[in-house]
Amino acid sequence: MERTNTEFSLSEMDPTFMSVLAATACGGAALVLFMRYCNRQRMKVKIRKARSRRDASVQQAEQAVQQFSTTKPDAENARIVSLSLTELTKRLQEGSLSPEEALHAYMEKALEVNKRLNCATDILLESREQLSNIENCRDGLLYGVPISIKDNVGYKGHDSTCGVLCKVDEPAEEDCVVVTVLKRQGAIPFIKTNIPQGLLNYDCSNPLFGQSLNPHNLQKTPGGSSGGEGALIGGGGSILGIGTDIGGSIRIPSSFCGICGFKPTSNRISLRGLSSCCRGQKSVLSAVGPMARDVDSLALCMKALLCEDMFALDPTVPPMPFDDKAYLSTKRLRIGYCENDGYLMPSPSMSRAFRETRELLEKAGHTFVPFTPPRIAYAMHELIVKGLLADGAETLLSNLKGGPVDPCLMAQIIPYRLPHWLKKTLSVILRPILPRISASLSALCGVSSVPDLWRQHASVEDYTHEFISEWQRLKMDVLLCPMLGPAFNLNYCGKLTCTVHPPPSTVPVDLFLSV
Ligand SMILES: CCCCCCCCCCCCCCCCCC(=O)NCCO
């Protein structure tokens, strides 16, 4: 066949041109490798910086505790950390215990728990400075009470990392509203606690601070995302903590660590000044709430937060104080119960705890009515997963950019990263054999347009009203249902979420230790 003049073989090419081409290709490859190397180095520096900052604060706190114990050798630390919050506040208010003693006792205990469970991200050494004007808060409901706060709760001068590298070295300019109000009530935030990377996970590990462990079994996770709080409080290192919850982040670690947790309705407590990896997401709303050893402590914390100060600092919060009358009422209740929502089977231990609780409440004269949450599979996929990741997980992924993905998040992130066409195709193929995975994959594509997002919001609104109508039809006061638990193994994340707004809480029935 005759050769055209545009055809030529490599051997006929100008050797100078060939060398330039080869040099350019090698240079390009070297540049890419160099940039990757620099990026990895930058990443390592950031991780090292965050860790050494945490370690330095731990070291300084150890010195402070030691120094205090030499000036006050007779301090009854073990006795102080065993008091309930009611007893502690009483002793602080009557003056038989000083805020300084309470703070140092808890700091010592928290450091010991942290050594075992790796649950702290930062020790707030400013807490000791706060002691110097704590007498101005003598009338506060939490006068002198040392408290813990989750990593994403803004505290002036400290990072709220959410476990991602891009938020390291971004210290809060001001205390968030919750911290301001708690401080005015006399509380002393002294420690920040660990979270899973990105906060959208039920484990508790991130590349900056590593894996936190369960206080009752070191092979298990404390849960997430308020897992550091669960571990610290469950281990005895804090008497009251502040967590956040979208789809279980207060309730699940409370259940896994054998403590109590309360997720109020969203914006009952101000969210101003809190950090997040999916800010602007409005389908499944986040909430701030307390975690503690007993229910009375949760109530006291709510009472302290629901005050004029918070309503003035964040006027978007409804100015509705704590309803003491309802809390103390002994009226017989009409309790809706749901042992199995048809989506997630409770574990045998959880079923037993549920039934024992029901029996006790029935004996106490409360009435039970069966309640079935409407259209649960639809709510899980179309409202929760599609709502949380309406942007196709773009915001979360952009927060993870430039850093390693934690092993506990990997299984979640792989499907997020698939291209839309592949998620859609897999969803269609898997529909007949794995309907839930198929529905999740389709939901992970998020919404396709602004009108689609509005439809999504409208569906959440409709579902909320459908749920509330059923609640009202049955004339229920509360709903009793089992929690996820007992605690999972490390790196095994669960998927239990909630989108409607009745405020749920977790209360331990007894401690179930799996071996
Ligand atoms: C092979 C395909 C598998 C598809 C898997 C689909 C996974 C969807 C997972 C969605 C997970 C959402 C977790 C939500 C956690 C919420 C935690 C929370 O409450 N955080 C609050 C932070 O303030």
The ligand as an SDF file (V2000), in Angstrom:
LIG
                    3D

 23 22  0  0  0  0  0  0  0  0999 V2000
  -22.3330   -0.4850   48.2100 C   0  0  0  0  0  0  0  0  0  0  0  0
  -23.2010    0.6870   48.4080 C   0  0  0  0  0  0  0  0  0  0  0  0
  -23.5530    0.9450   49.7950 C   0  0  0  0  0  0  0  0  0  0  0  0
  -24.3410    2.1840   49.9580 C   0  0  0  0  0  0  0  0  0  0  0  0
  -24.1160    2.6880   51.3130 C   0  0  0  0  0  0  0  0  0  0  0  0
  -24.9040    3.9040   51.5740 C   0  0  0  0  0  0  0  0  0  0  0  0
  -24.4270    4.5230   52.8010 C   0  0  0  0  0  0  0  0  0  0  0  0
  -25.2380    5.7190   53.1550 C   0  0  0  0  0  0  0  0  0  0  0  0
  -24.7720    6.1390   54.4300 C   0  0  0  0  0  0  0  0  0  0  0  0
  -25.3590    7.3990   54.9020 C   0  0  0  0  0  0  0  0  0  0  0  0
  -24.7400    7.5690   56.2130 C   0  0  0  0  0  0  0  0  0  0  0  0
  -25.2460    8.6730   56.9470 C   0  0  0  0  0  0  0  0  0  0  0  0
  -24.6190    8.6340   58.3100 C   0  0  0  0  0  0  0  0  0  0  0  0
  -25.2170    9.6890   59.1310 C   0  0  0  0  0  0  0  0  0  0  0  0
  -24.4870    9.8160   60.3990 C   0  0  0  0  0  0  0  0  0  0  0  0
  -25.0290   10.9380   61.1880 C   0  0  0  0  0  0  0  0  0  0  0  0
  -24.1920   11.1430   62.3600 C   0  0  0  0  0  0  0  0  0  0  0  0
  -24.6110   12.3810   63.1010 C   0  0  0  0  0  0  0  0  0  0  0  0
  -25.6600   12.4520   63.7000 O   0  0  0  0  0  0  0  0  0  0  0  0
  -23.7830   13.4100   63.0420 N   0  0  0  0  0  0  0  0  0  0  0  0
  -24.0900   14.6570   63.6830 C   0  0  0  0  0  0  0  0  0  0  0  0
  -23.0430   15.6080   63.6370 C   0  0  0  0  0  0  0  0  0  0  0  0
  -23.4180   16.7510   64.3370 O   0  0  0  0  0  0  0  0  0  0  0  0
  1  2  1  0
  2  3  1  0
  3  4  1  0
  4  5  1  0
  5  6  1  0
  6  7  1  0
  7  8  1  0
  8  9  1  0
  9 10  1  0
 10 11  1  0
 11 12  1  0
 12 13  1  0
 13 14  1  0
 14 15  1  0
 15 16  1  0
 16 17  1  0
 17 18  1  0
 18 19  2  0
 18 20  1  0
 20 21  1  0
 21 22  1  0
 22 23  1  0
M  END
$$$$
